[in-house]
Amino acid sequence: MCGVAGWATTDDPDPDVVRSMLAALAHRGPDGDGLHVGAGIAMGMRRLAIVDVAGGAQPMVSEDRAVVAVLNGEIYNHGHLRAELTARGHRFASGSDGECLVHLYEEYGDALVHHLHGMFAFAIWDAVAGRLLLGRDRVGKKPLFWRRVPGGLQFASELKAFAADPAFPREVDPEAVHGFLACLYVPGAGTVWRDVRRVAPGSVLTWERGLIRDHRYHTLGVARPSPVGFDEAAAELRTRLLTAVRMRLTGERPIGLLLSGGVDSSAVLAAAVRSGHGTLPTFTIGFDDAATDERRFARAVAGRYGTDHHEWVLGTDVLPLLEDLGAQFDEPFADSSAIATFYLARMASRHVTVVLNGDGGDECFGGYDRYALMAAGARLRLPAPVGALAVRAGAAMGLSTRGARVRRAGRFLELAGRDPADRYAALMSAFEPFRLAGLYTPEFARRVGALDPMRHLRTAWTEAAGRPLIDRMLTVDQRTYLAGDLLPKMDLATMAHGVEARSPLLDQDLMAWADGLPASYKVADGVGKRLLKHAVRDWLPEGAAERPKAGFGIPMDDWLRGPLRPLAWDLLTDATARRRGVFRPDAVRRLLGELDAGQRHGRRVWAMVQLESWYRRHADRPRPPAGLGTGAYGIEEERPC
């Protein structure tokens, strides 16, 4: 696990800029650093040593020194690849998984990605061709960003690396802000900075003498249906889960597990113990609020498997933590569960270097309530005029202070009046467009125009046409919510503390197999994750498989009416916020007042707080002076450090 950064150009890049970029990524790799400088290239990494701790320093080079590679992530099948490549005559200088990249490139060129099983973001420099290849894993577990610069291209694992370049323009993209407020994360291929983009999951991008091309080598949600009996599928799932977990119990550093007490992380723990790994440390977060505190469920699972269990209660005195969290997240990010995930990673880092988690169970096997809600709503058809009326009436009821039943009824009525694509977009939106229109200043409204902040979701919805409704939603979530919210949250939270997170339920073979299962094995009769629960029921404490999903829920409405109220009011109503020109001051005060009065605006206000905090921490910050960040890097021409 590492942080990578570099600069390819038709001229000679400034290695001091790349040093500064790498220095900004030091948290991702506290165990070492490396820099390669050659004609047209400067690229390097910060290393978190897990595989071949003694000998696996990067960058890696081929035998003739013509191919150079840096890797962020893990290639789980590197043992098999090493044997295959050795038989073909390649010589290895280390036991590192990253060294496979240079030899695979020599053998297969860009098609090397089809041979990789793991989570990865890599950069490969072909010195003979003057060509840079960037690649990212199929789901998007490991991040990779890029931007054009005069005569070249810069790349990095995190956006903060670009901000370390004194020439970086720091121009905020209003469309990204618009999308963030709708989704609570910046959606799509762009980023909050106008000139920086993401390498898409399952894609490779090449730069060669100024020409940039990208290619998607893998598409989620295209598996062919696989007719198999329910019990047979459950047995196969257990086998595949054991294989996926066993594959991730490798390395030379201590391994633990982030345990929520839910089915997903509990199943991973059970599989790890059944794989013969021995006692794993487990880590969980609790809350003062009994309605969201899940520690008792995590304790039950930890007790069954005899783990070294650690837990912490996350109270309302979180302001110091929020400062740390905001400094780490380079884009506005308002999924409040990031608070718990960030602290959980901090706690785990005191004991282990690698953590397993249960990410992906919901998106592969149908765990969210919205799947059953959409399936029920699919049977409801309203004429267009009636549907429009239902949307307006339901929206008003959804803000009611007259109780949860009225709000739930309003939400159902509001959704019932929409077509399926609009219905799903509404379920996934924090601020729908009509709410944002009333919140923006006229100037900012003109800047975003008629842009649909959910068009990334609608595009994914259209591309998944022809699939059963449940599978269509799973595919959309994998391409949008999982890739844009959940995976960046886990990566940034863990890497901020020098911890590598591994997700067995997102194993590429397991995902492809699950995608081909009948939709009814995932969601039916209002019950989600049917197959997963059935498969692991005997592995868990009694009743654990039937317990409703909760996750690391934060009681944000209560916090923003209580201990975080001064933060929200001060941040969103002071002179700096008013000069920002994004929100109308009167609309902000009205929204805050409605929250105080009991309306459930918590996640909306939290999104606004996170946006204004991000502006002050990142966009308003002066550019760094040139020449900073030389650090401890040495340079050897045409040779890695």
C-alpha positions as CSV (number, residue, x, y, z in Angstrom):
1,M,0.0,0.0,0.0
2,C,1.4,3.3,-1.0
3,G,0.9,6.8,-2.3
4,V,2.1,7.4,-5.8
5,A,2.7,10.6,-7.8
6,G,4.5,11.7,-10.9
7,W,4.9,13.9,-13.9
8,A,5.4,12.9,-17.5
9,T,6.3,15.5,-20.1
10,T,7.7,16.1,-23.6
11,D,10.3,18.3,-21.8
12,D,12.0,17.5,-18.5
13,P,9.8,17.7,-15.4
14,D,10.8,19.5,-12.3
15,P,11.7,16.8,-9.7
16,D,11.3,19.2,-6.9
17,V,7.6,19.5,-7.7
18,V,7.2,15.7,-7.6
19,R,9.1,15.7,-4.3
20,S,6.5,18.1,-2.9
21,M,3.7,16.0,-4.3
22,L,5.1,12.9,-2.6
23,A,5.7,14.8,0.7
24,A,1.9,15.6,0.7
25,L,1.3,11.8,0.6
26,A,3.6,10.9,3.4
27,H,0.7,9.6,5.5
28,R,0.0,6.9,2.9
29,G,3.5,5.5,3.2
30,P,5.3,6.1,6.5
31,D,7.8,3.3,5.9
32,G,9.9,4.6,3.0
33,D,10.0,6.6,-0.2
34,G,11.4,6.3,-3.7
35,L,11.8,8.6,-6.7
36,H,12.8,7.9,-10.3
37,V,13.9,10.7,-12.6
38,G,14.7,10.1,-16.3
39,A,14.2,11.8,-19.7
40,G,10.6,13.0,-19.7
41,I,9.6,11.5,-16.3
42,A,9.7,12.0,-12.6
43,M,7.7,9.5,-10.6
44,G,7.8,8.0,-7.2
45,M,6.0,6.7,-4.2
46,R,5.6,6.7,-0.4
47,R,5.6,3.1,0.9
48,L,3.5,1.3,3.5
49,A,5.5,-1.9,3.7
50,I,3.4,-5.1,3.9
51,V,4.7,-7.6,1.3
52,D,8.4,-8.2,1.3
53,V,9.0,-5.5,3.9
54,A,12.8,-5.8,3.6
55,G,13.2,-5.9,-0.1
56,G,10.1,-4.5,-1.8
57,A,11.1,-0.8,-2.2
58,Q,9.7,1.1,-5.2
59,P,9.9,2.2,-7.9
60,M,10.4,-1.2,-9.5
61,V,12.4,-1.6,-12.8
62,S,12.7,-4.2,-15.4
63,E,15.9,-6.1,-16.1
64,D,17.0,-3.7,-18.9
65,R,15.8,-0.7,-16.9
66,A,13.5,0.4,-19.7
67,V,10.2,-0.1,-17.7
68,V,9.6,1.6,-14.3
69,A,6.5,1.0,-12.2
70,V,4.9,2.2,-8.9
71,L,2.0,0.5,-7.3
72,N,-0.6,1.5,-4.7
73,G,-2.5,-1.5,-3.4
74,E,-2.1,-5.3,-3.4
75,I,-1.9,-7.9,-6.2
76,Y,-3.2,-11.0,-4.5
77,N,-2.2,-13.4,-7.2
78,H,1.4,-12.2,-7.4
79,G,2.7,-15.7,-6.4
80,H,1.1,-17.3,-9.4
81,L,2.1,-14.5,-11.7
82,R,5.7,-14.7,-10.5
83,A,5.9,-18.4,-11.2
84,E,4.4,-17.8,-14.7
85,L,6.8,-15.0,-15.5
86,T,9.8,-16.8,-14.2
87,A,9.0,-19.7,-16.5
88,R,9.0,-17.2,-19.3
89,G,12.5,-16.1,-18.5
90,H,12.0,-13.0,-16.4
91,R,14.2,-12.4,-13.4
92,F,12.9,-11.0,-10.1
93,A,15.0,-8.9,-7.7
94,S,12.5,-9.0,-4.8
95,G,9.5,-10.8,-3.4
96,S,7.3,-7.7,-3.9
97,D,4.0,-8.0,-5.7
98,G,4.7,-4.7,-7.4
99,E,7.6,-6.1,-9.3
100,C,5.2,-8.2,-11.3
101,L,3.9,-5.1,-13.0
102,V,7.1,-4.4,-15.0
103,H,7.4,-8.0,-16.3
104,L,3.7,-8.2,-17.1
105,Y,4.0,-5.0,-19.1
106,E,6.9,-6.5,-21.0
107,E,4.8,-9.6,-21.8
108,Y,1.3,-8.2,-22.4
109,G,1.5,-4.4,-22.7
110,D,-1.7,-2.6,-21.6
111,A,-3.5,-6.0,-21.4
112,L,-1.6,-6.7,-18.2
113,V,-4.6,-5.5,-16.3
114,H,-6.5,-8.7,-17.3
115,H,-3.9,-10.8,-15.4
116,L,-4.2,-8.8,-12.1
117,H,-6.3,-10.0,-9.2
118,G,-6.4,-7.4,-6.4
119,M,-6.9,-3.7,-5.5
120,F,-4.5,-1.4,-7.3
121,A,-3.7,1.9,-8.9
122,F,-0.4,1.9,-10.8
123,A,1.8,3.9,-13.1
124,I,4.2,2.4,-15.6
125,W,6.7,4.3,-17.6
126,D,8.0,2.9,-20.8
127,A,11.3,4.8,-21.4
128,V,11.8,3.5,-24.9
129,A,8.4,4.6,-26.1
130,G,8.2,7.7,-23.9
131,R,4.9,6.4,-22.7
132,L,3.0,6.5,-19.4
133,L,0.3,4.0,-18.5
134,L,-2.0,4.5,-15.6
135,G,-4.4,1.8,-14.4
136,R,-7.0,1.3,-11.7
137,D,-8.7,-1.8,-10.3
138,R,-12.1,-3.0,-11.5
139,V,-14.2,-1.6,-8.6
140,G,-12.1,1.5,-7.8
141,K,-10.8,0.5,-4.4
142,K,-7.6,2.4,-4.9
143,P,-7.8,6.1,-6.1
144,L,-5.9,7.7,-8.9
145,F,-6.2,11.2,-10.3
146,W,-4.6,13.1,-13.2
147,R,-4.4,16.5,-14.8
148,R,-3.0,18.0,-17.9
149,V,-0.1,20.4,-17.6
150,P,1.7,22.2,-20.4
151,G,3.3,19.5,-22.4
152,G,2.5,16.7,-20.1
153,L,0.4,15.0,-17.4
154,Q,0.6,14.8,-13.6
155,F,-0.8,11.9,-11.6
156,A,-1.3,11.2,-7.9
157,S,-3.1,9.1,-5.3
158,E,-4.8,12.1,-3.7
159,L,-5.8,15.6,-4.7
160,K,-3.6,17.2,-2.0
161,A,-0.6,16.2,-4.0
162,F,-1.6,18.5,-6.9
163,A,-2.1,21.3,-4.5
164,A,1.5,21.0,-3.5
165,D,2.5,22.2,-6.9
166,P,2.9,26.0,-6.8
167,A,1.5,26.2,-10.3
168,F,-1.7,24.4,-9.5
169,P,-4.6,26.9,-10.3
170,R,-7.0,25.9,-7.5
171,E,-10.1,26.6,-9.6
172,V,-13.2,25.2,-8.0
173,D,-15.7,23.5,-10.4
174,P,-19.2,24.8,-9.6
175,E,-20.7,21.6,-11.2
176,A,-18.8,19.5,-8.7
177,V,-20.2,21.6,-5.8
178,H,-23.7,21.2,-7.3
179,G,-23.2,17.4,-7.5
180,F,-21.7,17.2,-4.0
181,L,-24.8,18.9,-2.4
182,A,-27.0,16.4,-4.1
183,C,-24.9,13.3,-3.3
184,L,-22.8,14.2,-0.2
185,Y,-19.7,13.3,-2.3
186,V,-18.4,14.7,-5.6
187,P,-19.8,12.4,-8.3
188,G,-18.6,11.4,-11.7
189,A,-15.3,11.5,-13.5
190,G,-14.5,15.1,-12.5
191,T,-13.3,16.4,-9.1
192,V,-13.9,19.5,-7.1
193,W,-10.9,21.1,-9.0
194,R,-11.8,22.1,-12.5
195,D,-8.7,20.6,-14.2
196,V,-8.3,17.4,-12.2
197,R,-10.0,14.1,-13.2
198,R,-10.2,10.6,-11.9
199,V,-9.0,7.5,-13.7
200,A,-12.2,5.6,-13.8
201,P,-12.5,2.2,-12.1
202,G,-11.7,-0.6,-14.4
203,S,-9.9,1.7,-16.8
204,V,-6.4,2.4,-18.1
205,L,-5.2,5.8,-19.4
206,T,-2.1,6.4,-21.5
207,W,0.0,9.5,-22.2
208,E,2.4,9.4,-25.1
209,R,4.1,12.5,-26.4
210,G,1.2,14.8,-25.4
211,L,-1.6,12.5,-26.5
212,I,-4.0,11.1,-23.9
213,R,-6.2,8.1,-24.4
214,D,-8.3,6.1,-22.0
215,H,-9.9,2.7,-22.2
216,R,-12.3,0.8,-20.0
217,Y,-11.1,-2.8,-19.7
218,H,-13.8,-3.9,-17.3
219,T,-17.5,-3.1,-16.8
220,L,-19.5,-3.9,-13.7
221,G,-22.9,-5.5,-13.9
222,V,-22.7,-7.4,-17.2
223,A,-22.5,-11.1,-16.0
224,R,-24.7,-13.6,-17.6
225,P,-27.4,-15.2,-15.4
226,S,-26.3,-18.4,-13.8
227,P,-29.1,-20.9,-13.0
228,V,-28.3,-22.5,-9.7
229,G,-30.4,-23.7,-6.7
230,F,-30.6,-21.5,-3.6
231,D,-28.9,-24.0,-1.3
232,E,-26.3,-24.8,-3.9
233,A,-25.6,-21.1,-4.3
234,A,-25.3,-20.7,-0.5
235,A,-22.7,-23.5,-0.3
236,E,-20.8,-21.9,-3.3
237,L,-20.9,-18.5,-1.5
238,R,-19.3,-19.9,1.6
239,T,-16.5,-21.5,-0.4
240,R,-15.9,-18.3,-2.4
241,L,-16.0,-16.1,0.7
242,L,-13.4,-18.4,2.4
243,T,-11.2,-18.1,-0.7
244,A,-11.5,-14.3,-0.8
245,V,-10.7,-13.9,2.8
246,R,-7.8,-16.4,2.8
247,M,-6.3,-14.4,-0.1
248,R,-6.4,-11.3,2.0
249,L,-4.8,-12.8,5.1
250,T,-1.3,-12.5,3.6
251,G,1.6,-10.2,4.3
252,E,4.2,-9.6,7.0
253,R,2.4,-7.1,9.1
254,P,-0.3,-7.5,11.8
255,I,-3.9,-7.9,10.5
256,G,-7.2,-7.0,12.3
257,L,-10.8,-6.5,11.3
258,L,-13.3,-3.5,11.5
259,L,-16.4,-5.1,13.1
260,S,-19.8,-3.4,13.0
261,G,-21.7,-6.4,14.3
262,G,-23.7,-6.5,11.1
263,V,-23.8,-9.5,8.7
264,D,-21.1,-8.4,6.3
265,S,-18.2,-7.8,8.7
266,S,-19.3,-10.6,10.9
267,A,-19.2,-13.1,8.0
268,V,-15.7,-11.9,7.1
269,L,-14.5,-12.5,10.7
270,A,-16.1,-15.9,10.7
271,A,-14.4,-16.8,7.4
272,A,-11.0,-15.5,8.6
273,V,-11.1,-17.7,11.7
274,R,-12.4,-20.7,9.7
275,S,-9.4,-20.1,7.4
276,G,-7.1,-21.0,10.2
277,H,-5.6,-17.5,10.7
278,G,-5.9,-17.6,14.4
279,T,-7.1,-14.8,16.7
280,L,-7.7,-11.5,15.0
281,P,-7.9,-8.1,16.8
282,T,-11.3,-6.6,16.1
283,F,-12.3,-2.9,16.4
284,T,-15.7,-1.3,16.7
285,I,-17.2,2.1,17.4
286,G,-20.2,2.8,19.7
287,F,-22.3,5.9,20.4
288,D,-23.9,7.5,23.4
289,D,-27.2,7.3,21.6
290,A,-28.7,3.9,22.4
291,A,-30.7,3.8,19.1
292,T,-27.4,3.8,17.1
293,D,-25.1,2.0,19.4
294,E,-24.3,-1.4,18.1
295,R,-21.5,-2.5,20.4
296,R,-23.4,-5.3,21.9
297,F,-23.8,-7.0,18.6
298,A,-20.2,-6.7,17.7
299,R,-19.3,-8.1,21.2
300,A,-21.4,-11.1,20.6
301,V,-19.6,-12.0,17.3
302,A,-16.2,-11.2,18.8
303,G,-17.0,-13.3,21.8
304,R,-18.0,-16.3,19.6
305,Y,-14.7,-16.2,17.8
306,G,-12.5,-15.2,20.7
307,T,-11.1,-12.1,19.2
308,D,-8.9,-9.5,20.9
309,H,-11.8,-7.0,20.9
310,H,-11.4,-3.2,21.1
311,E,-14.2,-0.6,21.2
312,W,-14.6,3.1,21.7
313,V,-17.6,5.3,22.3
314,L,-17.7,8.3,19.9
315,G,-19.3,11.1,21.8
316,T,-20.4,14.6,20.8
317,D,-17.0,16.2,21.6
318,V,-15.7,15.5,18.1
319,L,-14.5,19.0,17.0
320,P,-10.8,18.0,17.2
321,L,-11.5,14.9,15.2
322,L,-13.5,16.9,12.6
323,E,-10.5,19.1,12.0
324,D,-8.3,16.0,11.3
325,L,-11.0,14.5,9.1
326,G,-11.4,17.7,7.1
327,A,-7.7,18.0,6.5
328,Q,-7.5,14.5,5.1
329,F,-10.5,14.6,2.8
330,D,-9.4,16.7,-0.3
331,E,-13.0,17.2,-1.6
332,P,-16.2,18.1,0.2
333,F,-17.5,14.9,1.8
334,A,-20.6,14.7,3.9
335,D,-21.3,11.0,4.5
336,S,-21.4,11.4,8.3
337,S,-20.3,7.7,8.8
338,A,-16.8,9.0,7.8
339,I,-16.5,10.3,11.3
340,A,-16.8,6.9,12.8
341,T,-14.7,5.2,10.1
342,F,-11.9,7.8,10.6
343,Y,-11.8,7.2,14.3
344,L,-12.0,3.5,13.9
345,A,-9.0,3.5,11.6
346,R,-7.1,5.6,14.2
347,M,-7.9,3.1,16.9
348,A,-6.9,0.2,14.7
349,S,-3.6,1.8,13.7
350,R,-2.4,1.5,17.3
351,H,-2.5,-2.3,17.0
352,V,-2.3,-3.4,13.3
353,T,-1.2,-2.3,9.8
354,V,-3.9,-4.2,7.8
355,V,-7.6,-4.4,8.4
356,L,-10.3,-6.5,6.8
357,N,-13.8,-5.0,6.5
358,G,-17.3,-5.9,5.2
359,D,-17.6,-3.3,2.4
360,G,-19.5,-4.5,-0.6
361,G,-22.0,-6.8,1.0
362,D,-24.9,-4.5,0.5
363,E,-24.0,-3.6,-3.1
364,C,-23.4,-7.2,-4.2
365,F,-26.2,-9.0,-2.3
366,G,-28.9,-6.3,-1.9
367,G,-28.7,-5.0,1.6
368,Y,-30.2,-1.6,1.5
369,D,-33.9,-0.9,2.4
370,R,-34.3,1.1,-0.8
371,Y,-34.0,-2.0,-2.9
372,A,-37.2,-3.5,-1.3
373,L,-38.8,0.0,-1.4
374,M,-38.1,0.4,-5.1
375,A,-39.4,-3.2,-5.8
376,A,-42.6,-2.4,-4.0
377,G,-43.0,0.9,-5.8
378,A,-42.5,-0.7,-9.2
379,R,-46.1,-2.0,-8.9
380,L,-47.5,1.5,-8.4
381,R,-48.3,3.5,-11.5
382,L,-49.8,7.0,-11.2
383,P,-50.9,9.2,-14.2
384,A,-48.6,12.1,-14.8
385,P,-50.7,14.9,-13.3
386,V,-51.5,12.9,-10.2
387,G,-47.8,11.9,-9.9
388,A,-46.7,15.6,-9.9
389,L,-49.3,16.4,-7.2
390,A,-48.1,13.4,-5.1
391,V,-44.5,14.6,-5.4
392,R,-45.3,18.1,-4.1
393,A,-47.6,16.8,-1.3
394,G,-45.2,14.1,-0.2
395,A,-42.3,16.6,-0.1
396,A,-44.2,18.8,2.3
397,M,-45.2,15.9,4.5
398,G,-41.6,14.6,4.5
399,L,-40.5,17.8,6.4
400,S,-43.3,17.5,8.9
401,T,-42.6,17.9,12.6
402,R,-45.7,15.8,13.4
403,G,-43.8,12.5,13.7
404,A,-41.9,9.8,11.9
405,R,-45.1,8.2,10.5
406,V,-46.2,11.3,8.7
407,R,-42.7,11.8,7.3
408,R,-42.5,8.2,6.1
409,A,-45.9,8.5,4.5
410,G,-44.8,11.7,2.8
411,R,-41.6,10.1,1.5
412,F,-43.6,7.2,0.1
413,L,-46.1,9.5,-1.6
414,E,-43.3,11.6,-3.0
415,L,-41.5,8.6,-4.5
416,A,-44.7,7.1,-5.8
417,G,-45.3,10.0,-8.1
418,R,-42.0,9.5,-10.0
419,D,-40.8,7.2,-12.8
420,P,-38.3,4.6,-11.7
421,A,-35.1,6.5,-12.6
422,D,-36.3,9.7,-10.9
423,R,-37.5,7.7,-8.0
424,Y,-34.0,6.2,-7.5
425,A,-32.3,9.5,-8.0
426,A,-34.6,11.0,-5.3
427,L,-33.7,8.2,-2.9
428,M,-30.0,8.8,-3.4
429,S,-30.2,12.6,-3.1
430,A,-29.7,14.7,0.0
431,F,-30.7,17.9,-1.8
432,E,-32.9,17.5,-4.8
433,P,-32.7,20.2,-7.6
434,F,-35.8,22.1,-6.5
435,R,-34.4,22.4,-3.0
436,L,-31.1,23.6,-4.3
437,A,-32.7,26.2,-6.6
438,G,-34.2,27.8,-3.5
439,L,-30.9,27.8,-1.6
440,Y,-28.5,29.2,-4.2
441,T,-27.7,32.8,-4.8
442,P,-28.7,34.0,-8.3
443,E,-25.1,34.2,-9.3
444,F,-24.3,30.6,-8.3
445,A,-27.5,29.4,-9.8
446,R,-26.4,30.9,-13.1
447,R,-23.1,29.2,-12.9
448,V,-24.6,25.7,-12.6
449,G,-27.5,26.5,-14.9
450,A,-29.8,23.6,-15.6
451,L,-27.2,20.9,-14.8
452,D,-28.6,17.7,-13.4
453,P,-26.5,16.9,-10.3
454,M,-27.6,13.2,-10.6
455,R,-26.8,12.7,-14.3
456,H,-24.0,10.3,-13.4
457,L,-26.7,8.1,-11.7
458,R,-29.1,8.4,-14.7
459,T,-26.3,7.5,-17.1
460,A,-25.6,4.4,-15.0
461,W,-29.3,3.6,-14.9
462,T,-29.6,3.8,-18.6
463,E,-26.5,1.7,-19.2
464,A,-28.0,-1.0,-16.9
465,A,-31.3,-1.2,-18.9
466,G,-32.6,-4.7,-19.5
467,R,-31.5,-6.1,-16.2
468,P,-34.1,-7.0,-13.5
469,L,-34.9,-4.1,-11.2
470,I,-32.9,-5.3,-8.3
471,D,-29.8,-6.1,-10.4
472,R,-30.2,-2.7,-12.1
473,M,-30.0,-0.9,-8.8
474,L,-27.1,-3.0,-7.6
475,T,-25.2,-2.2,-10.8
476,V,-26.0,1.5,-10.4
477,D,-24.8,1.6,-6.8
478,Q,-21.6,-0.2,-7.6
479,R,-20.8,2.3,-10.3
480,T,-21.8,5.4,-8.4
481,Y,-22.3,5.2,-4.6
482,L,-19.8,2.5,-3.9
483,A,-17.1,4.0,-6.2
484,G,-17.8,7.6,-5.3
485,D,-18.6,7.4,-1.6
486,L,-17.9,4.2,0.3
487,L,-14.5,3.3,-1.2
488,P,-13.0,6.7,-1.0
489,K,-14.2,7.0,2.6
490,M,-12.5,3.8,3.6
491,D,-9.3,4.5,1.7
492,L,-8.9,8.0,3.0
493,A,-9.8,7.2,6.6
494,T,-7.4,4.2,6.8
495,M,-4.6,5.6,4.8
496,A,-4.6,8.8,6.9
497,H,-3.4,6.5,9.7
498,G,-1.0,4.3,7.7
499,V,-3.4,1.4,7.6
500,E,-4.3,-0.8,4.6
501,A,-8.0,-1.8,4.2
502,R,-9.0,-5.0,2.4
503,S,-12.5,-5.9,1.4
504,P,-13.1,-9.6,0.7
505,L,-16.7,-9.1,-0.3
506,L,-15.5,-6.9,-3.2
507,D,-13.2,-9.7,-4.5
508,Q,-13.5,-9.5,-8.3
509,D,-14.4,-13.2,-8.8
510,L,-16.9,-13.2,-6.0
511,M,-18.5,-10.0,-7.4
512,A,-18.8,-11.5,-10.9
513,W,-20.3,-14.7,-9.6
514,A,-22.8,-12.8,-7.4
515,D,-23.8,-10.6,-10.3
516,G,-25.0,-13.6,-12.2
517,L,-27.2,-14.9,-9.4
518,P,-31.0,-14.6,-9.7
519,A,-32.2,-11.3,-8.4
520,S,-34.6,-13.1,-6.0
521,Y,-31.6,-14.6,-4.2
522,K,-30.7,-11.1,-3.2
523,V,-34.0,-9.3,-2.4
524,A,-37.5,-10.8,-2.3
525,D,-40.6,-10.2,-0.2
526,G,-39.0,-7.1,1.4
527,V,-36.0,-9.1,2.7
528,G,-32.5,-8.1,1.5
529,K,-29.3,-10.1,1.4
530,R,-31.3,-13.4,1.4
531,L,-28.5,-15.6,0.1
532,L,-25.7,-14.1,2.2
533,K,-27.7,-14.4,5.4
534,H,-28.7,-17.9,4.6
535,A,-25.1,-18.9,3.8
536,V,-23.6,-17.6,7.0
537,R,-26.4,-18.0,9.5
538,D,-24.7,-20.9,11.2
539,W,-21.5,-19.0,11.4
540,L,-23.0,-16.2,13.5
541,P,-24.6,-15.8,16.9
542,E,-28.3,-16.7,17.0
543,G,-30.5,-14.1,15.4
544,A,-27.5,-12.1,14.1
545,A,-28.3,-12.8,10.4
546,E,-31.9,-11.5,10.8
547,R,-31.0,-8.2,12.5
548,P,-31.8,-5.1,10.5
549,K,-29.0,-3.3,8.9
550,A,-27.6,-0.3,10.8
551,G,-23.9,0.5,10.0
552,F,-22.0,3.3,11.6
553,G,-24.9,5.6,11.8
554,I,-24.3,9.1,13.3
555,P,-27.2,10.9,15.0
556,M,-26.5,14.0,13.0
557,D,-29.8,15.7,13.5
558,D,-29.4,15.5,17.3
559,W,-25.7,16.6,17.1
560,L,-26.6,19.7,15.0
561,R,-29.3,20.7,17.3
562,G,-27.0,20.2,20.3
563,P,-23.2,20.3,20.6
564,L,-22.6,21.1,16.9
565,R,-25.2,23.8,16.6
566,P,-22.8,26.7,17.3
567,L,-20.4,25.3,14.7
568,A,-23.2,25.1,12.0
569,W,-24.6,28.6,12.8
570,D,-21.2,30.3,13.0
571,L,-19.8,28.7,9.9
572,L,-22.8,29.1,7.7
573,T,-23.9,32.6,8.6
574,D,-20.6,34.6,9.1
575,A,-19.2,37.2,6.7
576,T,-16.9,34.7,5.0
577,A,-19.8,32.4,4.1
578,R,-21.9,35.3,2.9
579,R,-19.1,36.5,0.7
580,R,-18.7,33.0,-0.7
581,G,-21.8,33.6,-2.8
582,V,-23.1,30.0,-2.9
583,F,-26.0,30.1,-0.6
584,R,-28.6,32.9,0.0
585,P,-28.2,34.0,3.7
586,D,-31.9,34.1,4.3
587,A,-32.4,30.6,2.9
588,V,-29.5,29.4,5.2
589,R,-31.1,30.9,8.3
590,R,-34.5,29.4,7.4
591,L,-33.0,25.9,6.9
592,L,-31.1,26.1,10.2
593,G,-34.3,27.4,12.0
594,E,-36.3,24.5,10.6
595,L,-33.7,22.1,11.8
596,D,-33.9,23.6,15.3
597,A,-37.7,23.2,15.1
598,G,-37.4,19.5,14.6
599,Q,-37.3,19.0,10.8
600,R,-34.9,16.4,9.6
601,H,-32.4,18.6,7.7
602,G,-29.4,17.1,9.5
603,R,-27.6,15.6,6.5
604,R,-28.4,18.7,4.4
605,V,-27.0,21.1,7.0
606,W,-24.0,18.8,7.5
607,A,-23.3,18.9,3.7
608,M,-23.3,22.7,3.8
609,V,-21.0,22.7,6.9
610,Q,-18.6,20.4,5.2
611,L,-18.6,22.5,2.0
612,E,-17.9,25.7,3.7
613,S,-15.2,24.0,5.9
614,W,-13.6,22.6,2.7
615,Y,-13.5,26.0,1.1
616,R,-11.7,27.5,4.0
617,R,-9.3,24.7,4.5
618,H,-8.4,24.0,0.9
619,A,-9.7,26.5,-1.7
620,D,-8.9,29.7,0.4
621,R,-5.5,28.5,1.4
622,P,-2.6,30.4,-0.3
623,R,-0.5,28.5,-2.8
624,P,2.7,27.0,-1.5
625,P,5.9,28.7,-2.4
626,A,8.2,27.1,-4.9
627,G,11.0,24.8,-3.7
628,L,9.2,23.2,-0.7
629,G,9.0,19.5,0.0
630,T,12.5,18.4,-0.9
631,G,12.3,16.0,2.0
632,A,14.8,13.1,2.3
633,Y,14.6,12.0,-1.4
634,G,17.7,11.3,-3.3
635,I,17.7,11.2,-7.1
636,E,19.7,8.9,-9.3
637,E,19.3,9.5,-13.0
638,E,17.5,6.6,-14.7
639,R,17.6,4.6,-11.5
640,P,15.1,4.2,-8.7
641,C,15.9,5.3,-5.2
